[in-house]
Amino acid sequence: MSVPIACRALVFDLDGLIVDSEPLWFRVERDFARARGGDFTPELGRACVGRGMANTLRVMRDELGLAVDVERDADVIVDAFIERAGELSLKPGLAELLVEAEARGVPRAVGSSSARRLVEAVLARFGVRARFGAVVTGDCVAQPKPAPDIFVEAARRLGVAAGECVVLEDSLSGVRAGRAAGMRVIAVPEGDPAPFGALADAVVRDLHEARARLAFTRAPRTGC
């Protein structure tokens, strides 16, 4: 029998966890590279998952030899993604997990390496922004995932000790960030689950299974 994972606050990744966005990200990034004469392969795309747009553009520069301006071209790619947000869908089990966490008084945050305007646009697109007490993005902190900064800041904004938070992540980079922040981590990988086993507290197939693993308790406020 699986041991329940105590949870006083939840921190959700966005891409690949709240929304099924990785296929759209790859299409947008591939189109961007092709327009500049490069072939952004599925292998390169997988290597960049969860590490932020600046890292993706550096990979395009270093691996494909593309002339990129990280700040300017990040805006170009984000704009293209937002324009195609209608192609996204919510991950199965998200709605039920949010309802139960809210009913039990468990605070919730989004912790994503993506740009804030993109995260806010996606959450607004599905009408779920109000379900999260905090949104922390890659442009809010010094270092994106796999550094712990995003998750540490999310816990601070929720007013809950990091060790009492559970992170929900689909990428190895995000799982490493959650562990580095001192949080428990449930991995919901979209691909091969094997690499996650040694890093996460639990590896599940979807958010329905993640919800079944959680033991919710109300979080005492820290005053932060």
C-alpha positions in Angstrom: 0.0 0.0 0.0 1.3 3.5 -0.9 2.1 5.7 2.0 0.1 9.0 2.0 2.2 12.2 1.4 1.4 14.9 4.0 0.6 18.2 2.3 -0.1 21.6 3.8 0.3 23.5 0.5 0.5 22.6 -3.1 2.8 24.1 -5.8 2.0 23.3 -9.4 4.2 23.5 -12.4 2.4 24.9 -15.5 3.7 23.4 -18.7 2.9 19.7 -19.0 1.3 19.6 -15.5 -1.6 22.1 -15.5 -1.9 22.2 -19.2 -0.9 19.8 -22.0 1.5 22.4 -23.4 4.7 20.6 -24.3 3.5 19.6 -27.9 2.6 23.2 -28.6 5.9 24.5 -27.2 7.7 22.2 -29.5 5.7 23.3 -32.5 6.3 27.0 -31.7 10.0 26.6 -31.1 10.5 24.4 -34.1 8.7 27.0 -36.3 10.9 29.8 -34.8 14.1 27.8 -35.6 13.0 26.8 -39.1 12.3 30.4 -39.9 16.0 31.1 -39.1 17.3 28.1 -41.0 17.7 25.6 -38.1 16.2 22.2 -37.3 15.0 22.1 -33.7 14.7 18.4 -33.3 12.4 16.5 -30.8 15.6 15.4 -28.9 16.6 19.0 -28.4 13.1 19.9 -27.4 13.0 17.2 -24.7 16.4 18.3 -23.4 15.0 21.8 -22.9 11.8 20.9 -21.1 11.4 22.6 -17.8 14.6 24.7 -18.0 13.1 28.1 -19.2 13.1 30.0 -22.5 16.5 31.5 -22.1 18.0 28.1 -21.9 16.1 27.0 -25.1 17.4 29.9 -27.0 21.0 29.3 -25.8 20.6 25.7 -27.1 19.5 27.0 -30.4 22.5 29.3 -30.6 25.1 26.7 -29.4 23.7 23.6 -31.1 22.2 25.0 -34.2 24.4 28.0 -34.8 21.4 30.4 -34.9 21.9 34.1 -34.3 19.6 34.8 -31.4 19.0 37.6 -29.0 17.8 35.9 -25.8 15.6 38.8 -24.5 14.1 39.8 -27.8 13.5 36.4 -29.2 12.1 35.1 -26.0 9.4 37.7 -26.4 8.8 36.6 -30.0 8.4 32.9 -29.0 6.1 33.8 -26.0 3.9 36.0 -28.2 3.6 33.1 -30.7 2.7 30.7 -27.9 0.1 33.0 -26.4 -1.5 33.5 -29.9 -2.0 29.7 -30.1 -3.2 29.2 -26.5 -6.5 28.0 -27.9 -4.7 24.8 -28.9 -4.1 23.9 -25.2 -6.1 21.7 -22.9 -6.2 21.2 -19.1 -4.6 18.0 -17.8 -7.1 15.4 -16.6 -7.6 15.5 -12.9 -6.6 19.1 -12.4 -10.1 20.4 -11.7 -10.9 17.7 -9.1 -7.5 18.3 -7.3 -8.1 22.0 -7.1 -11.6 21.6 -5.8 -10.5 19.2 -3.0 -7.5 21.3 -2.0 -9.6 24.4 -1.8 -12.3 22.6 0.2 -9.7 21.5 2.7 -8.2 24.9 3.0 -4.9 24.0 1.4 -3.2 27.0 -0.3 -2.0 26.6 -3.8 0.6 28.3 -6.0 1.9 28.0 -9.5 5.7 27.8 -9.9 6.8 28.0 -13.5 10.0 28.9 -15.4 8.0 30.5 -18.1 7.5 34.3 -18.4 4.8 35.7 -16.1 2.7 37.2 -18.9 2.5 33.8 -20.5 1.6 32.0 -17.3 -1.1 34.6 -16.5 -2.5 34.4 -20.1 -2.7 30.6 -19.9 -4.4 30.6 -16.4 -6.8 33.2 -17.6 -7.6 31.3 -20.8 -8.9 28.4 -18.6 -10.4 30.6 -15.9 -8.3 29.1 -13.1 -6.2 32.1 -12.0 -8.3 32.8 -8.9 -7.7 29.2 -7.7 -4.1 30.0 -6.9 -2.9 32.3 -4.1 0.5 32.9 -5.7 2.1 32.7 -9.1 5.9 32.6 -9.3 7.6 32.7 -12.7 11.1 32.5 -14.1 11.3 36.3 -14.4 10.5 36.7 -10.7 13.7 35.0 -9.4 17.5 35.0 -9.9 17.6 31.4 -11.3 15.0 29.2 -13.0 14.7 25.5 -12.5 16.5 23.3 -11.7 17.6 25.9 -9.1 15.1 26.0 -6.1 14.4 29.7 -6.3 10.9 29.5 -7.9 9.6 27.0 -5.3 11.3 28.7 -2.3 9.6 31.9 -3.3 6.2 30.2 -3.9 6.3 28.8 -0.3 7.2 32.2 1.1 4.3 33.8 -0.7 1.9 31.2 0.5 3.2 31.6 4.1 4.0 27.9 4.4 7.3 26.3 5.3 8.9 24.7 2.3 9.1 21.3 4.0 5.3 21.2 4.3 4.7 21.9 0.6 4.2 19.3 -2.1 5.4 20.1 -5.6 3.7 18.6 -8.6 6.0 18.3 -11.6 6.3 16.6 -15.0 10.0 17.3 -15.7 13.3 16.1 -14.2 14.4 19.7 -14.0 11.3 20.6 -12.0 11.7 17.6 -9.7 15.3 18.5 -8.9 14.2 22.1 -8.2 11.5 20.9 -5.8 13.9 18.6 -4.0 16.5 21.4 -3.7 13.8 23.6 -2.2 13.3 21.0 0.6 9.8 20.1 -0.6 8.2 16.7 -1.2 7.7 16.0 -4.9 5.2 14.0 -6.9 6.3 13.5 -10.4 3.7 13.2 -13.2 5.9 12.5 -16.2 4.7 12.7 -19.7 7.4 10.3 -21.0 9.4 7.5 -19.5 8.8 7.4 -15.7 12.0 5.4 -14.9 14.4 8.4 -14.4 12.0 10.0 -11.9 12.0 7.1 -9.4 15.2 8.0 -7.6 14.3 11.7 -7.3 10.6 12.0 -6.5 8.7 10.9 -3.5 6.1 9.4 -5.8 5.7 8.8 -9.5 2.2 8.7 -10.8 0.4 8.5 -14.1 -1.9 11.5 -13.8 -3.3 14.1 -11.4 -6.1 11.7 -10.3 -3.5 9.4 -9.0 -1.6 12.3 -7.5 -4.7 13.4 -5.6 -5.1 9.9 -4.2 -1.6 10.0 -2.8 -2.0 13.3 -0.9 -3.0 13.6 2.8 -4.2 17.2 3.1 -3.9 19.2 6.3 -4.6 22.9 6.9 -1.5 25.0 6.9 -0.7 27.3 9.8 0.3 30.7 8.5 3.9 31.7 9.1 3.2 35.5 8.8 5.4 35.8 5.7 
